Amino acid sequence: MELMNNALAANDTVGGQAVMEGVMIRSKDCLAIAVRKPSGEIFVETRPWFTLTRAAWLKKPFIRGFPVLLETLVNGIKALNFSAQHSLDEDEGELSPWAMALTMASAIGFALLLFVVAPHVFSIGMNLLGLSGDAEALSFHMWDGLFKLLMFVGYILAISYIPDIRRVFQYHGAEHKVIWAHENGVELSPGAVRDFSRLHPRCGTTFLLFVLGVSIVLYTFLVPLLLGVWSPENAILKQAYIIGVKFLLMVPISAISYEIIKFSGKFHKNILCKAMACPGLAMQMLTTHEPDDAQIEVAIAALKGALGRK
């Protein structure tokens, strides 16, 4: 879950992710992972940010969103693997390319199954019960969106009862606090950072809610359009075709959602952007918890490492 909470940072800002007993912070082309070892020592490693957007055309608005999402997933998985090793004082080495590919495929497959296939099947059930229209109707996609939201909230609530995940959520809050402190030019010390909000408009939790909203709009207009071009006569094949279309639409959905979250994060003091960010900030009440000073210290170490400070 925490992979999906990566703050999608622009090149001139910082963003991050909570990991096992630590925080990963990115600044431009560098990232730093800070982990609290069992001995109490804070171990920090800096490394280059793995990127898929070196080509100029891949950095253009409404194109960059999907590759940035993939590279964030790669860097996030590597950071989680690193933190799991050092928080337990194990030395198993980095994930091999094949292991990384398998992990990414599993993560993406699980997300698509949970948030694309399952909601679609649920909406088919609502249609069979006479509570919605078919895939061409707005009501079908409204049920689809509602079920996604319920699945997401239920998933967060369920895992929040796991002690290790609760600590990750605390580090998530610490990550947001130090980013706020950095953006406001405040001294990086636990005492100065503590009073900042644990909620941030650029958080991946907000991004997921934008994905939900954009998916409802695109599914409502594009699915009927594509069915008008070609629609299988077999009912099962038709639903499989629609699910396949939804998979492909995740590329433009992520691209549009990325631009929205960048815009709302850049102009977060604007009243319209505040209104846009409100649902995501409310959801962050579940995905972040108040950290203690020791956790804030780890987040500060990660930020200083990413900025190249001692």
Salt bridges, closest charged atoms under 4 A:
GLU2 OE2 - HIS172 ND1 3.97
GLU21 OE2 - ARG167 NE 2.58
GLU45 OE2 - ARG47 NH2 2.57
ASP89 OD1 - LYS37 NZ 2.86
GLU94 OE2 - ARG47 NH2 3.10
GLU136 OE2 - LYS238 NZ 3.63
ASP144 OD1 - LYS148 NZ 3.20
ASP144 OD2 - LYS246 NZ 3.13
GLU175 OE2 - HIS176 NE2 3.95
GLU183 OE1 - HIS200 NE2 3.10
GLU183 OE2 - ARG202 NH1 3.02
GLU259 OE1 - ARG64 NH2 2.77
GLU290 OE1 - LYS177 NZ 3.22
GLU290 OE2 - ARG198 NH1 3.66
ASP293 OD2 - ARG194 NH2 2.77
GLU297 OE1 - ARG36 NH2 3.24
